[in-house]
Each structure stands twice: as C-alpha cells, then as structure tokens.
Amino acid sequence: MQSSIVAKDVSFEFSDGRILFQNFNFSLGQERIALVGPNGIGKSYLAKLISGEIETSKGKISRNSTVSHLPQREKPEQITVEEYLQNYSWSLLGEKLLAGIDRKHFCNQLSGGQWMRVRLAEKLEDQFLILDEPTNDLDGEAKKVLIRFLQDYKYGLLLISHDRECLKLCETILELSNLGLNKYGGGWNSYEETKERERKNSEAALEKARRERDIAQAERIEQIDRQERKNRKGTKSASKGGTPKILLGARKRNAQTTSGKLNYSSLEKANDKIQEVYNVMDRLKIDPVMYADLSGKEIPSQKLIAEAKDFNVRFQEWIYQENLNFSWKGNVRIVIKGPNGSGKSTLLQALLGSNFETRGSITLGKLNTLYIDQRCNQLEDSKSVFENIRDVSNLDESEIRNGLAKFLFFKDNVFQKVHTLSGGERLRAALARGLLSTEKAELLLLDEPTNNLDLGNIEFLESLISEFKAGVVIVSHDESFLENCGIQEEFTIKHILNVTN
C-alpha cells in the first residue's frame, strides 16, 4: 500500500491567539518532497502537524500509514545502540546506515552524525518519513550515507533542509511562505528557475524601497544639520542682544527639544523605509535577507593569527591521533575539516585561548575576533536581542536599533528574549552582536554557520564572507557554501580518539 497524507482546511493557532497556518489543503504521496521556506515561518510546526505530534486547530489530516518525524534535535538516552534498535528489522539499507557504528556503544557517546544514522535506521520500516535538517550534524562521509539513503528509500519522504545537494534529490517542492503553502513540480532546478524569475520581477520594487530608505536617512542628517545651524545662529544673536538668561535657557531647551524631535522622527522615517523593504520582500514571497556589512579590518600579511607546534589537547585521552602543526598569518581563508567528533570545534576554542590541558604549543596573535559557535552561546538567553547588543556596544539606542534592522529585527522585535528565537534568528542576533560591537573584526571564526539558516540567508552569508577583508577560519561540511565564500585552503584533522565534536 502506498503512503498517503491528505490535509483539508487545516489551520493552527497558538494559545495566545496568533494564527500560524490557515486553511491549508495538500496531499503527500510516495515521493521525495522538499519543504522550504524562511526561518521562523513554521516548517517544524507543519511537520509536527503532519506526523500527528500536535493537533490542528481546525480541519483534518488523514494518514493511511505510519508517519515518523525525526526532529533536528533529539537527546540520546544512556542506552546502547543495540537496545535503542530493539525493534529494528535487518535490511541492506539499514546496514549501510549503521556501517562502522559499534552497537555496544551508548547512544549518548555517539557523534551527531552517528546518532542521526541510528535514528534513521530505527525508522526504516515506516511508510512515511519527515526529516528536519538531517545534515546539520553530519560530516562529509555521513552526508554521503544520508544521500544514498535518500536515493534508496522506497516510501514517502518529506525533507526540511537548506542543503542544496539533498534538495536536488526531491521531485516536488512545497514552499511555505507568509502567503500560504505552494506546490512546485519538476524538482529543485525547476523551482530555482521559477524563483529566479520572481526575484527578477521584484527587483524594481525592492530597489525603489531601498532608495526611499536612503533618501529618508539623508534627510535626517540634513534636517539635524539645518536645525543645529539655526540653534547656533539663535544663540549668537541672543548673546549680542542682551536677552535675559531665563529666556535664553528656555530657547536653548526648546531648540534641543526640536533637534531631538527631528532626530527621532527622521530616524523613524528611515526605519519605516527599512520595514517597507522587508514588507515588499514578504508580499513578493522573497525570503527576508539580512543586508548588513562585514568589511572587517585587514591583517598585515606577516601578522600572526595562530601557530601550532606538535599541539594536542587532552580530555580523557589526547584527542588528536597526530599532533597538529600549522602556521597561519595574514588574511587567511581556511576551512577546518574532519569526521564528526574529530575535534574541530575544540581547535576553534583553542584559537580563542581556551584553557585546556595541552602538550606542544599554540601561539595566538592579538586580534579582535568574532566567534560564533553552532549554538550561538555568546548570546545571553534571558536577555533581549537589544540588551545583548547594548552590553558590548558603545552605540546609542537609536544607532543600535537602526543597526539591528539590518539583521531583520524591527521595532518591538528588538526586545524579544533570545531564548524565544529560532535557530536562524539566533544566528542573526549573534552576527549583530559581533558586528555592532565597538571594534571591527580582524578574524572571523565560524562553527557550522549554515546549520540553522534558510537558503536566502545562506546566500547572504556567502556574500558577506566572500567580501570580508580579514582572516576567516570556518568549520563546515557544506561544499557549495565554502566554494561561494571563497575559502582557499583546507586544514584536515584525520582522526579522533575519545571525544565528540
């Protein structure tokens, strides 16, 4: 029996009354389907509705077979792989997935990629699979295994992903946007061609909104300059005419108030134009894309970034099978590669000066470094986006808010608590925190930066990094991303002994 999922007039509403989906109608069959859309649009919620993990507020979803949902994150239990797979039925595809994994190992000791493969193997007999960002924790080899799995899986499959290599395997594309759910046949390449036509048709409207935003910003500066000249002229005239001090003080206060109103109203006008750009993108179903600038501060060619001599790190054992040796100077562009659990993130931490037990030596240059890890742990979850930036920046409130607009945090959104943000929103907030801080970055350290970004913002980040003038060290398995960022050199860690990445 072929798997079939049919949704009729499906709506979903949060307990606070906010409507996420309204009157959705769709059907899913025995095919590979990609679900795409910008961060925060509700792809994971739609996946949970389809699998039955949450109930619809209105309408009905019918399923004639088992639907299994593998979310982005699932905390492994302290049980062996063998115990976890107690209901697993032997199959050739399952054995390919489990190749190289010791079934006596505990699940919580597996790398992210190994854990994903075990979870997939356990679901192989289900008739319909939903995979939510399955490549996020996979190294190059594990990703090849996943791609073979996607090619060989004989039942229905819904893939939520930003990985272009995986998306190209899907015959049908479901696009979730603020306008609803749209279905595209013909596969990924056909979908991209359609979206490119839409983008080209929208360029004039977008450019008009950007020009009007820039005009508003220029008017703000001109108004403030004009008012300040008027204030100075009035002060000079009053001092010559013998105006009483009490009246002079009142005029000065009035002038300052007028300047403040001009400053505020013109800034609001500029921000409204930025919001208009965002709204135009929304109306035209274009993923909202950051438009911040990360030019960086160039490093002299002989200035040291880091130099390692027979360097190793010890946790329970020395983690690198071979001691590390390298010397990086100037505006290097390097990707650190290696299997899951090979210590790539540990090396980034060492480049930041973390206090590990080590042997050999690692010498670090004195550089202003912007580091963003996989979980964006630089952010304080209990604080708002605005508070996180204010803690590290000497900009005033209006400048911070204007800067945050470039990262798509508008108006009251800047006061949203970090713990409520989606993965993509967290990365935008972390980038904002780094780029709006006092000093320009000389070195950019990024740990799997594309894991939680939608495709539009991956392309933005590619452009941003490719134009960055200073040093770049990245951990990533996304070959398309690395190529588009202009990464020129690889540093490969071959093996790991006893620690996960």
TAKA-V526643 format. One record per residue. N is the residue number from 1. SS is DSSP state (H for helix, E for strand, L for the rest). PSI is psi as a letter, one per 30 degrees, with the letter a starting at -180 (* if undefined). NEAR is the number of other C-alpha atoms within 10 Angstrom. Layout:
n/ss/psi/near
N/SS/PSI/NEAR
N/SS/PSI/NEAR
This chain:
n/ss/psi/near
1/L/k/8
2/L/k/13
3/L/k/19
4/L/k/18
5/E/k/19
6/E/k/15
7/E/k/19
8/E/j/15
9/E/h/15
10/E/k/19
11/E/l/20
12/E/k/22
13/E/k/14
14/L/l/10
15/L/f/7
16/L/g/6
17/L/f/8
18/L/k/9
19/E/k/12
20/E/e/15
21/E/k/25
22/E/k/17
23/E/h/14
24/E/k/17
25/E/k/17
26/E/l/15
27/E/k/13
28/E/k/19
29/L/a/16
30/L/i/17
31/L/l/18
32/E/j/24
33/E/k/26
34/E/k/28
35/E/j/26
36/E/l/21
37/L/l/24
38/L/l/23
39/L/k/21
40/L/f/15
41/L/f/18
42/L/g/17
43/H/e/20
44/H/e/20
45/H/e/16
46/H/e/18
47/H/e/23
48/H/e/19
49/H/e/19
50/H/e/25
51/H/f/21
52/L/g/16
53/L/e/12
54/L/l/13
55/L/k/16
56/L/l/19
57/L/f/14
58/E/l/16
59/E/a/16
60/E/k/18
61/E/j/20
62/E/k/13
63/E/k/18
64/L/g/13
65/L/l/14
66/L/k/13
67/E/k/20
68/E/k/23
69/E/k/20
70/E/j/19
71/L/l/16
72/L/e/17
73/L/k/13
74/L/j/10
75/L/k/8
76/L/k/17
77/L/l/12
78/L/i/13
79/L/l/14
80/E/l/18
81/H/e/24
82/H/e/16
83/H/e/15
84/H/e/18
85/L/g/15
86/L/f/9
87/L/g/11
88/L/k/15
89/L/k/12
90/L/k/11
91/L/l/12
92/H/e/8
93/H/e/15
94/H/e/20
95/H/e/12
96/H/e/15
97/H/e/22
98/H/g/20
99/L/k/11
100/L/f/9
101/L/k/15
102/L/j/12
103/L/f/15
104/L/f/11
105/L/l/15
106/E/k/17
107/H/e/23
108/H/g/15
109/H/g/18
110/L/l/21
111/L/l/19
112/H/e/22
113/H/e/23
114/H/e/23
115/H/e/22
116/H/e/24
117/H/e/23
118/H/e/21
119/H/e/20
120/H/e/21
121/H/e/22
122/H/f/16
123/L/g/20
124/L/f/21
125/L/f/20
126/L/l/14
127/L/f/21
128/E/k/31
129/E/k/23
130/E/j/24
131/E/j/22
132/E/j/21
133/L/h/19
134/L/f/25
135/L/f/24
136/L/e/25
137/L/g/23
138/L/k/24
139/L/a/22
140/H/e/18
141/H/e/14
142/H/e/20
143/H/e/21
144/H/e/13
145/H/e/18
146/H/e/22
147/H/e/16
148/H/e/14
149/H/e/19
150/H/e/16
151/H/e/13
152/H/f/10
153/L/k/18
154/L/f/16
155/L/a/18
156/E/k/21
157/E/k/25
158/E/k/25
159/E/j/24
160/E/j/24
161/L/l/25
162/L/g/26
163/L/j/21
164/H/e/14
165/H/e/15
166/H/e/21
167/H/e/22
168/L/f/15
169/L/f/17
170/L/k/23
171/L/f/17
172/E/k/23
173/E/k/24
174/E/k/20
175/E/j/19
176/E/k/20
177/E/a/23
178/L/f/17
179/L/f/13
180/E/a/15
181/E/k/18
182/E/k/14
183/E/k/15
184/E/k/16
185/L/l/13
186/L/f/11
187/H/a/18
188/H/e/22
189/H/e/13
190/H/e/16
191/H/e/17
192/H/e/11
193/H/e/11
194/H/e/12
195/H/e/14
196/H/e/12
197/H/e/10
198/H/e/14
199/H/e/16
200/H/e/9
201/H/f/12
202/H/f/17
203/H/e/12
204/H/e/11
205/H/e/13
206/H/e/18
207/H/e/12
208/H/e/13
209/H/e/21
210/H/e/19
211/H/e/13
212/H/e/18
213/H/e/21
214/H/e/15
215/H/e/14
216/H/e/21
217/H/e/18
218/H/e/13
219/H/e/17
220/H/e/21
221/H/e/14
222/H/e/13
223/H/e/15
224/H/e/18
225/H/e/13
226/H/e/12
227/H/e/17
228/H/e/16
229/H/e/12
230/H/e/13
231/H/e/19
232/H/e/13
233/H/e/11
234/H/e/15
235/H/e/17
236/H/e/11
237/H/e/12
238/H/e/16
239/H/f/12
240/H/e/8
241/H/g/8
242/L/h/9
243/L/k/12
244/L/k/10
245/H/e/11
246/H/e/9
247/H/e/11
248/H/e/16
249/H/e/12
250/H/e/11
251/H/e/16
252/H/e/16
253/H/e/12
254/H/e/13
255/H/e/19
256/H/e/15
257/H/e/12
258/H/e/16
259/H/e/19
260/H/e/14
261/H/e/13
262/H/e/18
263/H/e/16
264/H/e/14
265/H/e/13
266/H/e/21
267/H/e/21
268/H/e/18
269/H/e/18
270/H/e/23
271/H/e/21
272/H/e/18
273/H/e/22
274/H/e/22
275/H/e/20
276/H/e/17
277/H/e/21
278/H/e/22
279/H/e/16
280/H/e/16
281/H/e/19
282/H/e/15
283/H/e/12
284/L/g/17
285/L/h/21
286/L/k/20
287/L/k/19
288/L/k/19
289/L/k/20
290/L/k/20
291/L/h/14
292/L/l/18
293/L/k/13
294/L/i/20
295/L/e/17
296/L/l/21
297/L/j/18
298/L/k/16
299/L/k/19
300/L/k/11
301/L/f/11
302/L/g/10
303/L/k/14
304/E/k/18
305/E/e/21
306/E/k/18
307/E/k/18
308/E/k/18
309/E/j/15
310/E/h/14
311/E/k/17
312/E/l/23
313/E/k/21
314/E/k/14
315/L/c/11
316/L/e/9
317/L/l/10
318/E/k/18
319/L/f/21
320/E/k/20
321/L/e/13
322/L/k/14
323/L/k/16
324/E/k/20
325/E/k/14
326/E/l/12
327/E/j/12
328/E/k/19
329/E/l/16
330/L/a/18
331/L/i/23
332/L/l/19
333/E/j/24
334/E/k/20
335/E/k/23
336/E/k/20
337/E/l/20
338/E/l/22
339/L/l/22
340/L/k/23
341/L/g/22
342/L/f/25
343/L/g/25
344/H/e/25
345/H/e/20
346/H/e/18
347/H/e/19
348/H/e/20
349/H/e/16
350/H/e/19
351/H/f/21
352/L/f/16
353/L/g/12
354/L/k/11
355/L/i/9
356/L/l/13
357/E/k/10
358/E/l/15
359/E/l/14
360/E/a/13
361/E/l/14
362/E/k/20
363/E/k/15
364/E/k/16
365/L/l/13
366/L/j/11
367/L/k/16
368/L/j/14
369/E/k/18
370/E/j/22
371/E/k/23
372/E/j/21
373/L/a/18
374/L/e/18
375/L/g/16
376/L/h/20
377/L/f/13
378/L/f/14
379/L/k/21
380/L/j/14
381/L/e/16
382/L/f/13
383/L/l/15
384/E/l/21
385/H/e/29
386/H/e/23
387/H/e/20
388/H/e/23
389/H/e/28
390/H/e/18
391/L/f/10
392/L/g/14
393/L/k/18
394/L/g/14
395/L/l/15
396/L/l/9
397/H/e/13
398/H/e/13
399/H/e/13
400/H/e/21
401/H/e/24
402/H/e/18
403/H/e/20
404/H/f/27
405/H/e/22
406/L/f/18
407/L/g/21
408/L/g/22
409/L/j/23
410/L/k/19
411/H/b/15
412/H/f/9
413/H/f/15
414/H/f/21
415/H/g/15
416/L/k/16
417/E/k/17
418/H/e/22
419/H/f/14
420/H/f/12
421/L/l/17
422/L/l/16
423/H/e/18
424/H/e/20
425/H/e/20
426/H/e/22
427/H/e/25
428/H/e/23
429/H/e/27
430/H/e/26
431/H/e/21
432/H/e/24
433/H/e/26
434/H/e/23
435/H/f/22
436/L/g/20
437/L/l/19
438/L/e/12
439/L/k/16
440/L/k/17
441/L/k/23
442/L/f/23
443/E/k/26
444/E/j/20
445/E/j/22
446/E/k/21
447/E/j/21
448/L/i/19
449/L/f/23
450/L/f/24
451/L/e/25
452/L/g/23
453/L/k/22
454/L/l/22
455/H/e/20
456/H/e/17
457/H/f/21
458/H/e/21
459/H/e/16
460/H/e/15
461/H/e/23
462/H/e/19
463/H/e/17
464/H/e/18
465/H/e/23
466/H/f/19
467/H/f/15
468/L/k/23
469/L/f/20
470/L/a/21
471/E/k/25
472/E/k/22
473/E/k/23
474/E/k/24
475/E/j/23
476/L/k/24
477/L/g/24
478/L/j/21
479/H/e/14
480/H/e/12
481/H/e/20
482/H/e/20
483/H/e/12
484/H/f/14
485/H/f/20
486/L/h/15
487/L/k/19
488/L/f/11
489/E/k/12
490/E/k/13
491/E/j/15
492/E/k/14
493/E/k/19
494/L/e/13
495/L/l/16
496/E/k/20
497/L/e/14
498/L/g/17
499/L/k/20
500/L/l/18
501/L/*/17
